[in-house]
C-alpha cells in the first residue's frame, strides 16, 4: 500500500475543502513556502498553510491517518519477526505458500486467456489492477503482488501462533510470578484480563418453552387454549415429583428446537440476542437476588457491575419489583380446570374467555414478564375462597370509560395488600406436605421473601429445581415469531468462579473452576479413553495430575454423548472463543510489539520546523481505544435496560386494576350459585 500517496490525496482534499470555505471575495493565493493562503470572512485576516503544517494537521486530527500508520508499523513488525533467524523455518513455509498463490493467479490469467482467446499479458494486468488497486499503476507488478500476499500470509500465521500460545484453558499450567504467566494474564484469549470469560461472561443455559396462543400485548388478559394449560402442567408435574430430568422433560414437551438437545441452548453471553425477559431476567436474579453462591455475590457487586444494571440506574426498580412466586397448587388447578368454559352448565359474562379459570390462573401467575419461581405451597383456592370473596365484595368492581372492568385497589397479582409492596399478601403460602414432591429444594434469596421487611437467613423458599439443584426460573416472553412461557435452568453462571459438583459415585464431591467448565476439550479421545488434556479428577483427588479417576462435568459433556458429538461441541466452543473479539488483530499487534521490541522504539514524524508527532504513543492509544470500544459495545447498554423497565412498568400499571381476581376463578369453577349473590355480581361482567 502506498500510504504516502493516500495521505497526500487526503491532504489535497482537505486543501480543497478549506479553499471552498473561504467566504471572502479575495482570491485564494499562494506565497513562497506556502501551499495554501486565503482571506477569512472578515475580509482582513489572512491564513497561510505550509505543506508541513497541513501534513501535521492531517496526522494529528484524522483517524484514518492513524490507521494508515498502524498498518505500516504492523507490516514492519511482521517482517522483523519472520526475518529473525529463530523463525527461519516458518518464513520458508510462508514464502512457499506465497509463491504458490502467485503462481495460482498466473494460471488463472492463462486459463482466462485460453478460454476467451485473449492475450495473457492483458489478463495478467487485469488481475494486478484488481489485486493492487491502491497502488499507482506503474507499481502494480508481480513483485508487489508477491509482497502483498506475503504480508497477508504472515498476518494469518501470526494470528494462528498467537492463538496457539494463548488459548490454553488451564491456568495451572503456568507458574505464577513468571514472565510466561504474566503474558498469559495479559493475552490469554480465554481467561486473561481481556479474555472471553472476563469480557463476555458466558452462561450455560437450558430451557423448556411452552408456546401459548396469547397475544403479545395481553399483559393482564391473555387467553390460552386448553392444550396450553395442559402442557404447562405436563412440564411441571414430572419435574415437581422428580420423575424425570429437566433434559428429558424438555425433549418430551418443549416447543423449541432445543428439545432435540434436551433443552440445551448452549452459551448465552453478553452479545447473545435473547429476549430481554430471558437474558436480563437471569442477570437480574444473579445480580440482585441470588444468595446461594459466594462467588456470584462477590462478582455481582455494584462496584463490579458486570451487566451495567447499577450503571443504568435501574437496580432500585428491580429491587422494588421483586420476585414472583407461583404456588405449585395452582399448577395442578390450571390442569384441573383447563377445559372449564362454563359455570355449572351456564355461560358466564356472555362467554367472555377472560373469565375461564385457566386464563385467570395463567394471567395471575404465568403472565409475568419478570422472573418467577415455582414454590412448594398452597394458594388457598378452596380454603381461602370465603376470605377472598369478602375482600372482593367489599372492594367491588366497575366498568371504566374505556369499557374495561376494573377492580378497586387490587395490586399486580390479583390480591390486596401493602400498596408499597405488590407481592406482600401472597408471599406467605402454606407449605405443601406432599412427600412425593421431590423436585423442590430450599433456596435462599437476597429478598424479603417472608414479608417481615427484613432480609435475613429466614428468607428461603422451597423452590422447584432441576435434578442438579438449579432453581428453575419462569418468565413470560415472546417475539414476532412466538409467544410463550420459558422455564429456564442456568447450568453454570458466568459469575460462578468455582462450583462444587457431586462425583459419579454419588458420594464424593469435587470443585470445578469456570476455566475448566468452559474448556474447549472433548472429555474423551476417539478411542473412548479419558482425554488428559480435558478437566479430570485424579485418584489422588487433585485436578489433572496423577492417574485419571473420572472426567469433570463441563459444558462439553453436560449431556452425556459420544466422541463425535463431544468433538463437534468442542470445535464450536473453540471457534466461539477465538472469534468473539472483533479486535483480535489489535491484540495480536500488542503482543507482536513486545515480541519484536517495537514497544521500546520511539517513532516520530517531523515536518520541517513543525513539532514532531510521537507515532509510538499515537498508535498505542489508537489500539487501546479500539479494544476498549469493542468491550463497551458488548456491554448491556442503558437503552436496553430502560426499554425493559418501561415495559414492566406498563405491565404493573395494567395488572394493578385490570387483572381479574383469582377468586373469580374459584367461583367460576365451582358455580356462582345465586345470580343475586354479591360474589356473582362482583365477578360478573357489569353492562
FITORGU-187017 format. One record per residue (C-alpha): residue in three letters; y, x, z. Coordinates in Angstrom, 3 decimals. Last residue first. Layout:
N
ALA; Y; X; Z
...
//
This chain:
687
UNK; -3.925; -73.111; 31.480
UNK; -5.394; -71.317; 34.511
UNK; -8.519; -69.330; 33.735
UNK; -10.972; -69.942; 36.542
UNK; -11.350; -67.288; 39.230
UNK; -8.666; -68.776; 41.514
UNK; -9.706; -72.329; 40.865
UNK; -13.408; -71.791; 41.417
UNK; -12.739; -69.935; 44.644
UNK; -10.452; -72.711; 45.926
UNK; -13.070; -75.387; 45.365
UNK; -12.266; -78.351; 43.095
UNK; -14.780; -77.245; 40.494
UNK; -17.465; -77.466; 43.196
UNK; -20.165; -74.875; 42.577
UNK; -18.946; -71.540; 41.315
UNK; -22.437; -70.561; 40.233
UNK; -24.185; -67.441; 41.467
UNK; -23.351; -65.210; 38.534
UNK; -19.811; -66.499; 38.198
UNK; -19.045; -66.403; 41.895
UNK; -20.186; -62.799; 42.235
UNK; -18.437; -61.802; 39.011
UNK; -15.267; -63.483; 40.226
UNK; -15.505; -61.484; 43.433
UNK; -15.335; -58.296; 41.360
UNK; -11.699; -59.043; 40.699
UNK; -10.495; -59.322; 37.080
UNK; -8.305; -56.312; 36.368
UNK; -4.814; -57.424; 35.339
UNK; -2.684; -56.527; 38.347
UNK; -3.368; -52.876; 39.137
UNK; -5.538; -52.270; 36.087
UNK; -2.546; -52.220; 33.745
UNK; -0.464; -49.819; 35.811
UNK; -3.463; -47.579; 36.503
UNK; -4.373; -47.245; 32.826
UNK; -0.766; -46.633; 31.819
UNK; -0.536; -43.875; 34.412
UNK; -3.827; -42.513; 33.086
UNK; -2.491; -42.264; 29.542
UNK; 0.733; -40.679; 30.744
UNK; -1.249; -38.075; 32.703
UNK; -3.427; -37.246; 29.698
UNK; -0.392; -36.750; 27.472
UNK; 1.294; -34.586; 30.115
UNK; -1.756; -32.333; 30.442
UNK; -1.946; -31.765; 26.695
UNK; 1.834; -31.299; 26.463
UNK; 1.818; -28.690; 29.233
UNK; -0.597; -26.432; 27.363
UNK; -4.239; -25.730; 28.111
UNK; -4.278; -21.980; 27.406
UNK; -5.695; -20.825; 24.093
UNK; -2.312; -20.054; 22.528
UNK; -1.317; -18.077; 25.632
UNK; -4.141; -15.581; 25.051
UNK; -3.149; -15.190; 21.404
UNK; 0.453; -14.587; 22.369
UNK; -0.628; -11.906; 24.848
UNK; -2.678; -10.048; 22.232
UNK; 0.122; -10.170; 19.653
UNK; 2.672; -9.103; 22.257
UNK; 0.571; -6.075; 23.251
UNK; 0.259; -5.049; 19.591
UNK; 4.014; -5.329; 18.986
UNK; 4.874; -3.500; 22.201
UNK; 2.596; -0.601; 21.249
UNK; 4.003; -0.601; 17.698
UNK; 7.603; -0.247; 18.860
UNK; 6.705; 2.275; 21.542
UNK; 5.090; 4.594; 19.007
UNK; 7.762; 3.937; 16.371
UNK; 10.637; 5.075; 18.586
UNK; 13.577; 4.416; 16.254
UNK; 16.252; 7.075; 15.705
UNK; 19.984; 6.562; 16.266
UNK; 21.877; 6.916; 12.979
UNK; 23.013; 10.312; 11.680
UNK; 20.825; 10.102; 8.635
UNK; 18.074; 7.539; 9.107
UNK; 15.651; 8.695; 11.808
UNK; 12.144; 7.335; 12.317
UNK; 10.226; 8.348; 15.455
UNK; 6.615; 8.965; 16.325
UNK; 5.682; 10.215; 19.783
UNK; 2.017; 11.205; 19.883
UNK; 0.127; 10.712; 23.143
UNK; -1.277; 7.315; 22.157
UNK; -2.334; 8.887; 18.879
UNK; -4.995; 10.779; 20.820
UNK; -7.589; 9.772; 18.198
UNK; -9.858; 7.975; 20.659
UNK; -6.981; 6.550; 22.692
UNK; -5.189; 5.120; 19.677
UNK; -8.569; 3.885; 18.431
UNK; -8.952; 1.787; 21.582
UNK; -5.585; 0.122; 21.072
UNK; -6.326; -0.479; 17.371
UNK; -9.713; -2.027; 18.192
UNK; -7.878; -4.449; 20.484
UNK; -5.457; -5.226; 17.655
UNK; -8.380; -5.843; 15.325
UNK; -9.808; -8.469; 17.708
UNK; -6.563; -10.454; 17.571
UNK; -8.251; -13.723; 16.597
UNK; -10.465; -13.400; 19.661
UNK; -13.484; -15.650; 19.966
UNK; -15.277; -13.811; 17.165
UNK; -17.425; -11.410; 19.162
UNK; -18.175; -13.817; 21.975
UNK; -19.013; -16.734; 19.688
UNK; -21.026; -14.464; 17.387
UNK; -23.115; -13.250; 20.335
UNK; -23.592; -16.828; 21.505
UNK; -24.921; -17.868; 18.095
UNK; -27.199; -14.822; 17.980
UNK; -28.546; -15.554; 21.462
UNK; -29.190; -19.190; 20.550
UNK; -31.164; -18.140; 17.464
UNK; -33.154; -15.585; 19.442
UNK; -34.007; -18.132; 22.111
UNK; -35.030; -20.650; 19.474
UNK; -37.326; -18.191; 17.685
UNK; -38.631; -16.684; 20.926
UNK; -39.853; -20.023; 22.275
UNK; -38.378; -22.785; 24.445
UNK; -37.484; -23.584; 28.049
UNK; -34.045; -25.193; 28.298
UNK; -31.741; -23.046; 30.403
UNK; -33.269; -20.130; 28.479
UNK; -30.164; -18.965; 26.577
UNK; -27.533; -20.052; 29.102
UNK; -29.412; -18.082; 31.695
UNK; -32.050; -18.573; 34.381
UNK; -33.392; -15.214; 35.466
UNK; -36.520; -13.840; 33.876
UNK; -39.518; -13.103; 36.075
UNK; -41.213; -10.298; 38.000
UNK; -40.398; -7.224; 35.911
UNK; -41.372; -3.863; 37.409
UNK; -38.495; -1.706; 38.589
UNK; -34.829; -2.322; 37.990
UNK; -33.051; -5.118; 36.141
UNK; -31.990; -7.037; 39.244
UNK; -33.438; -6.027; 42.593
UNK; -36.090; -8.056; 44.367
UNK; -38.567; -5.188; 44.388
UNK; -40.845; -7.124; 42.037
UNK; -37.966; -7.200; 39.580
UNK; -35.656; -10.093; 38.752
UNK; -34.509; -10.489; 35.158
UNK; -31.355; -10.513; 33.056
UNK; -32.043; -9.522; 29.426
UNK; -32.535; -5.953; 28.209
UNK; -35.994; -5.904; 29.833
UNK; -37.120; -8.659; 27.467
UNK; -40.078; -10.412; 29.058
UNK; -43.123; -10.325; 26.799
UNK; -43.745; -13.003; 24.183
UNK; -44.358; -10.589; 21.296
UNK; -41.005; -11.539; 19.765
UNK; -39.284; -10.333; 22.903
UNK; -38.449; -12.647; 25.784
UNK; -35.319; -13.605; 27.716
UNK; -33.327; -13.614; 24.453
UNK; -30.040; -11.843; 25.073
UNK; -26.429; -12.972; 24.686
UNK; -25.683; -12.687; 28.402
UNK; -23.936; -15.871; 29.570
UNK; -25.835; -16.204; 32.857
UNK; -25.939; -12.485; 33.492
UNK; -22.211; -11.928; 33.142
UNK; -21.542; -15.026; 35.273
UNK; -23.594; -13.417; 38.004
UNK; -27.014; -14.653; 39.072
UNK; -28.371; -14.648; 42.592
UNK; -32.024; -15.069; 43.574
UNK; -34.041; -17.556; 45.569
UNK; -37.626; -17.751; 46.756
UNK; -39.523; -20.999; 47.287
UNK; -40.065; -22.911; 44.058
UNK; -42.317; -20.190; 42.623
UNK; -40.043; -20.056; 39.572
UNK; -37.164; -18.759; 41.740
UNK; -34.459; -21.076; 43.017
UNK; -30.938; -20.214; 41.929
UNK; -27.912; -18.801; 43.732
UNK; -24.624; -18.531; 41.878
UNK; -22.121; -15.737; 41.421
UNK; -18.810; -15.832; 39.536
UNK; -18.563; -19.629; 39.407
UNK; -15.227; -20.098; 37.628
UNK; -16.800; -20.563; 34.196
UNK; -18.919; -23.312; 35.740
UNK; -22.627; -23.382; 35.003
UNK; -24.849; -26.367; 34.192
UNK; -21.883; -28.711; 34.482
UNK; -23.505; -32.125; 34.120
UNK; -21.735; -35.026; 32.459
UNK; -22.467; -38.739; 32.152
UNK; -20.105; -39.842; 29.391
UNK; -19.254; -43.500; 28.846
UNK; -18.432; -44.798; 25.405
UNK; -16.166; -45.437; 22.480
UNK; -16.827; -43.739; 19.145
UNK; -15.402; -42.359; 15.925
UNK; -11.659; -42.980; 16.428
UNK; -12.081; -41.266; 19.764
UNK; -13.569; -42.211; 23.099
UNK; -13.683; -41.813; 26.841
UNK; -14.975; -43.339; 30.063
UNK; -15.865; -40.632; 32.554
UNK; -18.802; -40.020; 34.909
UNK; -19.546; -36.661; 36.552
UNK; -23.151; -35.998; 37.566
UNK; -23.250; -33.610; 40.534
UNK; -25.409; -30.509; 39.904
UNK; -28.366; -30.314; 42.317
UNK; -30.789; -28.774; 39.868
UNK; -32.699; -32.020; 39.212
UNK; -29.445; -33.723; 38.236
UNK; -27.148; -35.232; 40.821
UNK; -26.190; -38.712; 42.038
UNK; -23.879; -38.362; 45.032
UNK; -24.489; -38.748; 48.744
UNK; -20.895; -38.447; 49.852
UNK; -19.012; -35.945; 51.991
UNK; -15.575; -35.735; 53.540
UNK; -16.757; -35.095; 57.096
UNK; -16.051; -31.371; 56.854
UNK; -12.319; -32.027; 56.655
UNK; -9.601; -33.665; 54.565
UNK; -7.654; -36.021; 56.813
UNK; -6.239; -39.440; 55.890
UNK; -9.210; -41.179; 57.533
UNK; -10.310; -42.670; 54.219
UNK; -13.864; -41.330; 54.154
UNK; -13.488; -39.383; 50.916
UNK; -10.149; -37.754; 51.653
UNK; -10.606; -35.050; 49.026
UNK; -11.831; -31.466; 48.842
UNK; -15.254; -32.972; 48.351
UNK; -18.609; -32.155; 49.933
UNK; -21.741; -33.304; 48.116
UNK; -24.856; -34.641; 49.818
UNK; -27.610; -35.116; 47.260
UNK; -28.877; -38.137; 45.368
UNK; -31.760; -38.240; 42.880
UNK; -34.394; -39.165; 45.468
UNK; -33.682; -42.891; 45.598
UNK; -37.203; -43.870; 46.643
UNK; -36.148; -43.777; 50.304
UNK; -33.996; -46.908; 49.865
UNK; -31.598; -46.789; 52.810
UNK; -28.447; -47.494; 50.801
UNK; -25.353; -46.268; 52.591
UNK; -22.615; -48.763; 53.442
UNK; -19.558; -48.201; 51.295
UNK; -16.478; -46.596; 52.793
UNK; -14.290; -45.624; 49.847
UNK; -13.723; -49.216; 48.881
UNK; -10.596; -50.087; 50.809
UNK; -8.700; -46.865; 50.149
UNK; -9.119; -46.398; 46.405
UNK; -5.564; -47.267; 45.401
UNK; -3.976; -45.195; 48.125
UNK; -0.280; -45.819; 48.563
UNK; -0.712; -49.580; 48.288
UNK; -3.171; -49.496; 51.180
UNK; -5.781; -52.068; 50.286
UNK; -6.881; -54.917; 48.101
UNK; -9.705; -54.850; 45.586
UNK; -10.028; -54.978; 41.801
UNK; -10.135; -51.264; 41.121
UNK; -6.500; -50.377; 40.487
UNK; -4.983; -52.316; 43.355
UNK; -4.521; -56.055; 43.518
UNK; -1.236; -57.292; 44.887
UNK; -1.271; -60.640; 43.086
UNK; -3.949; -61.230; 40.478
UNK; -2.520; -61.619; 36.981
UNK; -3.930; -63.639; 34.084
UNK; -2.421; -62.591; 30.777
UNK; -0.436; -65.031; 28.636
UNK; 2.524; -62.678; 28.130
UNK; 4.726; -64.847; 30.342
UNK; 2.270; -64.260; 33.159
UNK; -0.564; -66.528; 34.232
UNK; -1.147; -66.681; 37.956
UNK; -3.666; -65.639; 40.566
UNK; -4.193; -66.143; 44.265
UNK; -3.580; -63.786; 47.162
UNK; -5.122; -66.012; 49.795
UNK; -7.907; -67.160; 47.510
UNK; -8.780; -63.582; 46.531
UNK; -8.750; -62.415; 50.101
UNK; -10.999; -65.292; 51.135
UNK; -13.318; -64.668; 48.197
UNK; -13.689; -61.013; 49.139
UNK; -14.592; -61.958; 52.699
UNK; -17.040; -64.602; 51.508
UNK; -18.684; -62.309; 48.993
UNK; -19.062; -59.388; 51.396
UNK; -22.798; -59.802; 51.925
UNK; -23.522; -60.669; 48.288
UNK; -21.956; -58.050; 46.020
UNK; -21.469; -55.864; 49.068
UNK; -20.950; -52.606; 47.167
UNK; -23.907; -50.800; 48.640
UNK; -24.122; -47.026; 48.560
UNK; -25.948; -43.979; 47.198
UNK; -22.928; -42.838; 45.214
UNK; -22.337; -42.452; 41.467
UNK; -19.327; -40.191; 40.755
UNK; -16.080; -40.861; 38.903
UNK; -13.535; -38.814; 36.949
UNK; -10.529; -40.313; 35.190
UNK; -10.706; -42.583; 32.149
UNK; -12.070; -45.441; 34.256
UNK; -13.964; -48.250; 32.541
UNK; -17.164; -47.665; 34.484
UNK; -16.380; -49.207; 37.865
UNK; -14.194; -52.285; 37.723
UNK; -14.271; -52.727; 33.966
UNK; -18.061; -52.468; 33.790
UNK; -18.586; -54.834; 36.746
UNK; -16.233; -57.451; 35.268
UNK; -17.814; -56.986; 31.849
UNK; -21.390; -57.369; 33.110
UNK; -20.378; -60.420; 35.168
UNK; -19.041; -62.285; 32.111
UNK; -15.415; -63.146; 32.855
UNK; -13.966; -61.043; 30.003
UNK; -16.302; -62.986; 27.711
UNK; -13.962; -66.009; 27.757
UNK; -16.341; -68.917; 27.121
UNK; -13.690; -71.566; 27.749
UNK; -12.964; -70.122; 31.179
UNK; -16.555; -70.571; 32.295
UNK; -19.245; -72.210; 30.224
UNK; -21.788; -74.137; 32.237
UNK; -25.526; -73.524; 32.607
UNK; -25.340; -72.352; 36.198
UNK; -22.387; -70.162; 35.315
UNK; -22.555; -68.940; 31.744
UNK; -22.900; -65.659; 29.894
UNK; -25.453; -63.788; 32.014
UNK; -27.344; -61.299; 29.840
UNK; -26.494; -58.102; 31.709
UNK; -26.527; -59.804; 35.103
UNK; -29.449; -57.893; 36.620
UNK; -28.590; -54.729; 34.684
UNK; -24.984; -54.710; 35.824
UNK; -26.348; -55.527; 39.283
UNK; -28.618; -52.485; 39.492
UNK; -25.751; -50.156; 38.588
UNK; -23.542; -52.093; 41.005
UNK; -25.903; -51.068; 43.813
UNK; -25.462; -47.415; 42.930
UNK; -21.945; -47.540; 44.331
UNK; -19.469; -46.058; 41.809
UNK; -16.913; -43.709; 43.360
UNK; -13.577; -42.959; 41.743
UNK; -11.766; -39.713; 42.563
UNK; -8.141; -39.000; 43.419
UNK; -5.075; -40.428; 41.764
UNK; -2.891; -38.810; 44.400
UNK; -4.422; -35.369; 43.812
UNK; -4.225; -35.968; 40.068
UNK; -0.515; -36.762; 40.229
UNK; 0.226; -33.831; 42.534
UNK; -1.559; -31.402; 40.188
UNK; 0.640; -32.425; 37.243
UNK; 3.272; -29.688; 37.461
UNK; 2.151; -28.136; 34.139
UNK; 1.875; -24.780; 35.891
UNK; -0.378; -26.326; 38.515
UNK; -2.848; -27.544; 35.919
UNK; -2.419; -24.439; 33.751
UNK; -6.191; -24.113; 33.333
UNK; -6.853; -20.883; 35.235
UNK; -4.181; -21.498; 37.899
UNK; -4.574; -18.050; 39.513
UNK; -1.831; -18.615; 42.101
UNK; -2.598; -22.321; 42.443
UNK; -6.164; -21.430; 43.326
UNK; -9.113; -22.139; 41.051
UNK; -10.819; -18.735; 41.259
UNK; -11.295; -18.677; 45.033
UNK; -12.442; -22.306; 45.197
UNK; -14.880; -21.722; 42.339
UNK; -16.285; -18.651; 44.054
UNK; -16.591; -20.433; 47.416
UNK; -18.742; -23.229; 45.925
UNK; -19.133; -26.775; 47.209
UNK; -15.529; -27.905; 47.641
UNK; -14.881; -29.164; 44.119
UNK; -11.869; -31.483; 44.350
UNK; -8.762; -29.797; 42.950
UNK; -9.561; -27.059; 40.429
UNK; -13.234; -27.762; 39.774
UNK; -12.803; -31.535; 39.503
UNK; -9.609; -31.265; 37.482
UNK; -11.192; -28.795; 35.041
UNK; -14.161; -31.104; 34.523
UNK; -11.858; -34.066; 33.863
UNK; -9.756; -31.912; 31.548
UNK; -12.741; -31.413; 29.251
UNK; -14.339; -34.844; 29.355
UNK; -11.356; -37.152; 29.798
UNK; -9.293; -34.967; 27.484
UNK; -11.676; -35.310; 24.547
UNK; -13.396; -32.077; 23.545
UNK; -11.951; -29.505; 21.163
UNK; -13.175; -26.196; 22.579
UNK; -10.455; -23.534; 22.947
UNK; -10.533; -23.421; 26.749
UNK; -14.306; -23.032; 26.748
UNK; -17.156; -25.519; 26.389
UNK; -20.438; -23.810; 25.661
UNK; -23.580; -25.606; 24.642
UNK; -23.635; -29.376; 24.393
UNK; -27.143; -29.680; 25.857
UNK; -28.177; -33.311; 26.111
UNK; -31.887; -32.546; 25.814
UNK; -31.457; -30.658; 22.529
UNK; -32.168; -33.590; 20.217
UNK; -30.122; -35.780; 22.567
UNK; -27.188; -33.592; 21.519
UNK; -26.831; -35.962; 18.543
UNK; -25.143; -38.383; 20.939
UNK; -26.342; -41.889; 21.787
UNK; -28.239; -40.613; 24.837
UNK; -31.289; -42.609; 25.976
UNK; -34.576; -40.757; 25.570
UNK; -33.457; -37.178; 24.968
UNK; -30.697; -37.516; 27.540
UNK; -33.209; -38.898; 30.057
UNK; -35.426; -35.882; 29.393
UNK; -32.531; -33.475; 29.798
UNK; -31.444; -35.007; 33.105
UNK; -34.961; -34.561; 34.432
UNK; -37.117; -37.603; 35.022
UNK; -38.354; -39.690; 37.950
UNK; -35.695; -38.608; 40.424
UNK; -35.159; -42.189; 41.550
UNK; -31.447; -42.117; 40.759
UNK; -32.054; -40.266; 37.488
UNK; -34.618; -42.861; 36.410
UNK; -32.141; -45.708; 37.171
UNK; -29.027; -44.073; 35.717
UNK; -29.818; -43.931; 32.006
UNK; -31.687; -47.232; 31.772
UNK; -28.928; -48.909; 33.797
UNK; -26.213; -47.789; 31.389
UNK; -28.519; -48.852; 28.538
UNK; -28.911; -52.348; 29.997
UNK; -25.158; -52.874; 30.113
UNK; -24.726; -51.634; 26.544
UNK; -27.583; -53.870; 25.338
UNK; -25.908; -56.909; 26.912
UNK; -22.794; -56.013; 24.980
UNK; -19.557; -54.611; 26.347
UNK; -16.139; -56.206; 26.624
UNK; -13.254; -54.095; 27.917
UNK; -10.526; -55.944; 29.807
UNK; -8.860; -53.362; 32.077
UNK; -8.104; -50.344; 29.875
UNK; -9.022; -52.069; 26.639
UNK; -7.191; -49.826; 24.168
UNK; -10.239; -48.082; 22.708
UNK; -12.248; -51.228; 22.003
UNK; -15.449; -51.933; 23.919
UNK; -18.744; -51.983; 21.977
UNK; -20.225; -49.203; 24.065
UNK; -21.736; -45.792; 23.349
UNK; -23.749; -44.323; 26.182
UNK; -23.415; -40.564; 26.049
UNK; -25.581; -38.263; 28.138
UNK; -24.143; -34.849; 28.839
UNK; -24.713; -31.133; 29.103
UNK; -22.203; -28.383; 29.865
UNK; -22.148; -24.591; 30.029
UNK; -18.595; -23.614; 30.869
UNK; -16.800; -20.650; 29.312
UNK; -13.582; -19.299; 30.852
UNK; -11.838; -18.335; 27.575
UNK; -9.736; -15.384; 28.731
UNK; -11.757; -13.882; 31.566
UNK; -15.271; -14.573; 30.335
UNK; -14.353; -13.625; 26.765
UNK; -12.820; -10.284; 27.584
UNK; -9.241; -9.228; 28.278
UNK; -9.961; -7.732; 31.703
UNK; -13.453; -6.809; 30.542
UNK; -16.497; -9.089; 30.952
UNK; -17.410; -9.901; 27.328
UNK; -15.121; -7.981; 24.982
UNK; -15.348; -4.834; 27.089
UNK; -12.056; -3.067; 26.360
UNK; -10.192; -2.367; 29.584
UNK; -12.943; -2.688; 32.170
UNK; -15.328; -0.921; 29.798
UNK; -12.866; 1.954; 29.410
UNK; -12.587; 2.204; 33.196
UNK; -16.381; 2.294; 33.472
UNK; -16.607; 5.110; 30.928
UNK; -13.862; 7.019; 32.697
UNK; -15.942; 6.894; 35.861
UNK; -14.871; 5.083; 39.035
UNK; -17.718; 2.580; 38.967
UNK; -20.851; 3.736; 37.231
UNK; -21.688; 1.670; 34.174
UNK; -24.963; -0.135; 33.576
UNK; -24.128; -2.489; 36.451
UNK; -21.570; -4.231; 34.236
UNK; -24.434; -5.663; 32.211
UNK; -23.108; -7.667; 29.292
UNK; -22.802; -4.711; 26.917
UNK; -20.414; -5.652; 24.123
UNK; -18.009; -2.723; 24.412
UNK; -19.503; 0.227; 22.550
UNK; -21.389; -1.798; 19.941
UNK; -18.335; -3.994; 19.365
UNK; -16.038; -0.994; 18.930
UNK; -18.522; 0.575; 16.568
UNK; -18.680; -2.602; 14.497
UNK; -14.884; -2.740; 14.287
UNK; -14.803; 0.951; 13.369
UNK; -17.235; 0.253; 10.520
UNK; -15.251; -2.653; 9.132
UNK; -11.996; -0.738; 9.322
UNK; -13.555; 2.332; 7.704
UNK; -14.923; 0.163; 4.913
UNK; -11.458; -1.284; 4.300
UNK; -9.926; 2.215; 4.359
UNK; -12.431; 3.484; 1.789
UNK; -11.976; 0.375; -0.346
UNK; -8.241; 1.038; -0.613
UNK; -8.756; 4.764; -1.229
UNK; -11.244; 4.068; -4.017
UNK; -8.820; 1.632; -5.622
UNK; -6.060; 4.259; -5.437
UNK; -8.344; 6.846; -7.068
UNK; -9.276; 4.364; -9.801
UNK; -5.601; 3.920; -10.545
UNK; -2.888; 1.359; -9.937
UNK; -0.032; 3.771; -9.191
UNK; 1.692; 3.296; -12.595
UNK; 1.840; -0.426; -11.956
UNK; 3.593; -0.092; -8.621
UNK; 1.345; -1.052; -5.768
UNK; 1.019; -4.457; -4.070
UNK; -1.119; -5.793; -6.934
UNK; -3.847; -3.249; -6.282
UNK; -7.004; -5.410; -6.548
UNK; -5.677; -7.698; -9.283
UNK; -3.962; -5.034; -11.354
UNK; -6.977; -2.736; -10.989
UNK; -9.316; -5.517; -12.105
UNK; -7.135; -6.375; -15.070
UNK; -6.925; -2.668; -15.985
UNK; -10.717; -2.427; -16.033
UNK; -10.869; -5.421; -18.390
UNK; -8.321; -3.845; -20.712
UNK; -10.127; -0.486; -20.649
UNK; -13.417; -2.215; -21.451
UNK; -12.009; -3.819; -24.617
UNK; -13.053; -7.380; -25.303
UNK; -16.178; -8.954; -26.779
UNK; -16.119; -11.653; -24.084
UNK; -19.597; -10.921; -22.715
UNK; -19.560; -7.165; -23.328
UNK; -16.047; -6.757; -21.914
UNK; -16.891; -8.860; -18.862
UNK; -20.076; -6.872; -18.250
UNK; -18.118; -3.603; -18.568
UNK; -15.432; -4.747; -16.127
UNK; -18.057; -5.894; -13.610
UNK; -19.874; -2.592; -14.051
UNK; -16.652; -0.810; -13.174
UNK; -16.228; -3.029; -10.123
UNK; -19.757; -2.194; -8.998
UNK; -18.979; 1.503; -9.457
UNK; -16.015; 1.126; -7.108
UNK; -18.225; -0.581; -4.506
UNK; -20.884; 2.121; -4.824
UNK; -18.297; 4.849; -4.331
UNK; -17.094; 3.072; -1.198
UNK; -20.572; 2.714; 0.260
UNK; -21.185; 6.431; -0.323
UNK; -17.858; 7.264; 1.311
UNK; -18.775; 5.136; 4.329
UNK; -22.152; 6.830; 4.700
UNK; -20.609; 10.313; 4.416
UNK; -17.955; 9.350; 6.962
UNK; -20.590; 8.269; 9.476
UNK; -22.354; 11.605; 9.115
UNK; -19.118; 13.561; 9.505
UNK; -18.093; 11.740; 12.692
UNK; -18.084; 14.723; 15.042
UNK; -16.454; 16.750; 12.257
UNK; -13.292; 14.627; 12.743
UNK; -12.300; 13.260; 9.351
UNK; -13.515; 9.838; 10.488
UNK; -11.074; 9.558; 13.400
UNK; -8.108; 11.066; 11.548
UNK; -8.698; 8.747; 8.610
UNK; -8.807; 5.715; 10.857
UNK; -5.733; 6.846; 12.779
UNK; -3.705; 7.223; 9.576
UNK; -4.759; 3.782; 8.378
UNK; -3.750; 2.221; 11.701
UNK; -0.414; 4.069; 11.578
UNK; 0.412; 2.679; 8.129
UNK; -0.707; -0.846; 9.017
UNK; 1.314; -0.821; 12.264
UNK; 4.411; 0.372; 10.393
UNK; 4.066; -2.522; 7.960
UNK; 3.510; -4.978; 10.811
UNK; 6.635; -3.580; 12.470
UNK; 8.622; -4.104; 9.271
UNK; 7.382; -7.674; 9.052
UNK; 8.910; -8.358; 12.445
UNK; 12.380; -7.528; 11.069
UNK; 15.047; -6.575; 13.597
UNK; 14.980; -2.845; 14.277
UNK; 13.311; -1.748; 11.054
UNK; 15.720; -3.771; 8.944
UNK; 18.815; -2.718; 10.880
UNK; 17.838; 0.936; 10.577
UNK; 17.334; 0.515; 6.846
UNK; 20.743; -1.149; 6.552
UNK; 22.436; 1.566; 8.574
UNK; 20.796; 4.357; 6.607
UNK; 21.829; 2.807; 3.296
UNK; 25.393; 2.642; 4.515
UNK; 26.977; -0.660; 5.428
UNK; 30.726; -1.330; 5.395
UNK; 32.468; -4.388; 6.818
UNK; 36.140; -5.011; 6.030
UNK; 38.117; -7.376; 8.232
UNK; 41.187; -8.890; 6.583
UNK; 40.441; -12.123; 4.768
UNK; 39.308; -13.856; 7.939
UNK; 36.092; -14.822; 6.081
UNK; 34.783; -11.247; 6.074
UNK; 35.650; -8.627; 3.445
UNK; 32.708; -6.739; 1.920
UNK; 31.038; -3.342; 1.653
UNK; 27.484; -2.447; 0.674
UNK; 25.621; 0.762; -0.120
UNK; 28.285; 3.038; 1.345
UNK; 28.189; 6.842; 1.040
UNK; 31.400; 6.625; -1.045
UNK; 32.614; 3.102; -1.319
UNK; 31.167; -0.091; -2.755
UNK; 32.910; -3.375; -3.362
UNK; 32.305; -7.053; -2.699
UNK; 35.272; -8.889; -4.203
UNK; 37.936; -10.446; -2.004
UNK; 37.889; -14.214; -2.222
UNK; 36.420; -14.195; 1.281
UNK; 33.305; -16.100; 2.244
UNK; 30.906; -13.141; 2.222
UNK; 27.504; -14.673; 2.922
UNK; 26.334; -14.170; -0.651
UNK; 26.686; -10.430; -0.226
UNK; 24.865; -10.506; 3.089
UNK; 21.973; -12.381; 1.490
UNK; 21.873; -9.929; -1.399
UNK; 21.822; -6.996; 0.973
UNK; 18.933; -8.533; 2.844
UNK; 17.005; -8.877; -0.392
UNK; 17.768; -5.243; -1.220
UNK; 16.392; -4.279; 2.187
UNK; 13.318; -6.419; 1.665
UNK; 12.624; -4.546; -1.547
UNK; 13.373; -1.257; 0.190
UNK; 10.807; -2.002; 2.896
UNK; 8.187; -3.054; 0.376
UNK; 8.733; 0.106; -1.679
UNK; 8.459; 2.225; 1.432
UNK; 5.260; 0.452; 2.441
UNK; 3.473; 1.209; -0.818
UNK; 0.000; 0.000; 0.000
//
